[in-house]
């Protein structure tokens, strides 16, 4: 497959996310035609920090949508624990931890820990 074809199909996957936090692997496979092409498109997007993959799930998570949803949640609710974020957005902890780390790296939130708990708040 040519690079331009990979880019074209990866753009199709990007469009399918359209405000969605995740797509099932089967949805992506159906969208692009076969499993090998789906893997290539997912790899292309992962290499550009656009998607997150979590072992043990059938979902591909869309980083930009997740970042905005977590950011909006923390901005509107104030300090939250990672567990509260997981529950509120129905996310696996590995996904929310990745997104929280991304937001902290961007300087958009900070974490505080006391007595074995962590809370995050917007900066």
C-alpha positions as CSV (number, residue, x, y, z in Angstrom):
1,X,0.0,0.0,0.0
2,X,1.3,3.4,-0.9
3,X,1.8,6.1,1.7
4,X,-0.7,8.3,0.1
5,X,-3.3,5.5,0.3
6,X,-2.5,5.0,4.0
7,X,-2.9,8.7,4.6
8,X,-6.3,8.7,2.7
9,X,-7.6,5.8,4.8
10,X,-6.2,7.2,8.0
11,X,-8.1,10.4,7.3
12,X,-11.3,8.3,6.8
13,X,-10.7,6.9,10.3
14,X,-10.1,10.4,11.7
15,X,-13.4,11.4,10.3
16,X,-15.2,8.4,11.8
17,X,-14.1,9.5,15.3
18,X,-16.0,12.8,14.9
19,X,-16.5,13.6,18.6
20,X,-16.3,10.0,19.6
21,X,-13.9,8.9,22.3
22,X,-13.3,5.4,20.8
23,X,-13.9,3.1,17.9
24,X,-14.0,-0.7,18.0
25,X,-11.3,-2.4,15.9
26,X,-14.1,-4.1,13.9
27,X,-15.5,-0.6,13.0
28,X,-12.2,0.5,11.8
29,X,-11.6,-2.7,9.8
30,X,-15.0,-2.3,8.1
31,X,-14.2,1.3,7.3
32,X,-10.9,0.6,5.6
33,X,-11.5,-2.9,4.2
34,X,-9.4,-5.4,6.0
35,X,-7.4,-6.1,9.2
36,X,-4.0,-5.4,7.8
37,X,-5.1,-2.1,6.4
38,X,-6.7,-1.2,9.7
39,X,-3.5,-2.1,11.6
40,X,-1.5,0.1,9.2
41,X,-4.0,3.1,9.7
42,X,-4.0,2.7,13.4
43,X,-0.2,2.6,13.5
44,X,-0.1,5.7,11.3
45,X,-2.4,7.6,13.7
46,X,-0.6,6.2,16.8
47,X,2.8,7.4,15.5
48,X,1.3,10.9,15.4
49,X,-0.1,10.7,18.9
50,X,-3.7,10.8,17.6
51,X,-4.9,7.5,19.1
52,X,-4.3,5.4,22.2
53,X,-4.2,1.6,22.3
54,X,-4.9,-0.3,25.5
55,X,-4.1,-4.0,25.9
56,X,-7.1,-6.1,26.7
57,X,-9.7,-3.9,24.9
58,X,-11.0,-3.9,21.4
59,X,-11.1,-0.2,21.3
60,X,-8.9,2.5,19.7
61,X,-9.2,5.7,21.7
62,X,-9.1,9.1,20.0
63,X,-6.6,11.3,22.0
64,X,-7.9,14.7,20.9
65,X,-11.5,13.9,21.9
66,X,-10.4,12.3,25.2
67,X,-8.2,15.2,26.1
68,X,-11.0,17.7,25.6
69,X,-13.6,15.6,27.4
70,X,-11.3,15.1,30.4
71,X,-10.3,18.8,30.4
72,X,-13.9,19.9,30.2
73,X,-14.9,17.5,33.1
74,X,-12.1,18.8,35.3
75,X,-12.8,22.4,34.5
76,X,-16.6,22.0,35.2
77,X,-16.3,19.8,38.3
78,X,-13.1,21.0,40.0
79,X,-10.6,18.6,41.5
80,X,-11.4,15.0,40.7
81,X,-9.6,11.7,41.4
82,X,-8.6,9.6,38.5
83,X,-11.2,7.0,39.6
84,X,-13.9,9.6,39.4
85,X,-12.8,10.5,35.9
86,X,-12.9,6.8,34.9
87,X,-16.4,6.4,36.2
88,X,-17.7,9.7,34.8
89,X,-16.4,9.0,31.3
90,X,-16.5,5.1,31.4
91,X,-12.8,4.8,30.6
92,X,-10.3,2.2,31.5
93,X,-7.8,3.5,34.1
94,X,-4.9,3.1,31.6
95,X,-6.6,5.5,29.2
96,X,-7.5,8.2,31.8
97,X,-3.9,8.0,33.2
98,X,-2.5,8.5,29.7
99,X,-4.7,11.5,29.1
100,X,-4.1,13.0,32.5
101,X,-0.3,12.7,31.9
102,X,-0.8,14.4,28.5
103,X,-2.8,17.3,30.0
104,X,-0.2,17.7,32.8
105,X,2.6,17.7,30.2
106,X,0.7,20.5,28.4
107,X,0.5,22.4,31.6
108,X,-3.3,22.4,31.6
109,X,-3.7,20.6,34.9
110,X,-1.8,19.6,38.0
111,X,-2.1,16.6,40.3
112,X,-2.0,16.7,44.1
113,X,-1.6,13.7,46.4
114,X,-2.3,13.3,50.0
115,X,-2.9,10.2,52.2
116,X,-2.5,7.9,49.2
117,X,-5.0,9.7,47.0
118,X,-4.5,11.8,43.9
119,X,-6.7,14.6,42.6
120,X,-6.4,16.7,39.5
121,X,-7.4,20.2,38.8
122,X,-7.1,22.7,36.0
123,X,-4.3,25.2,36.1
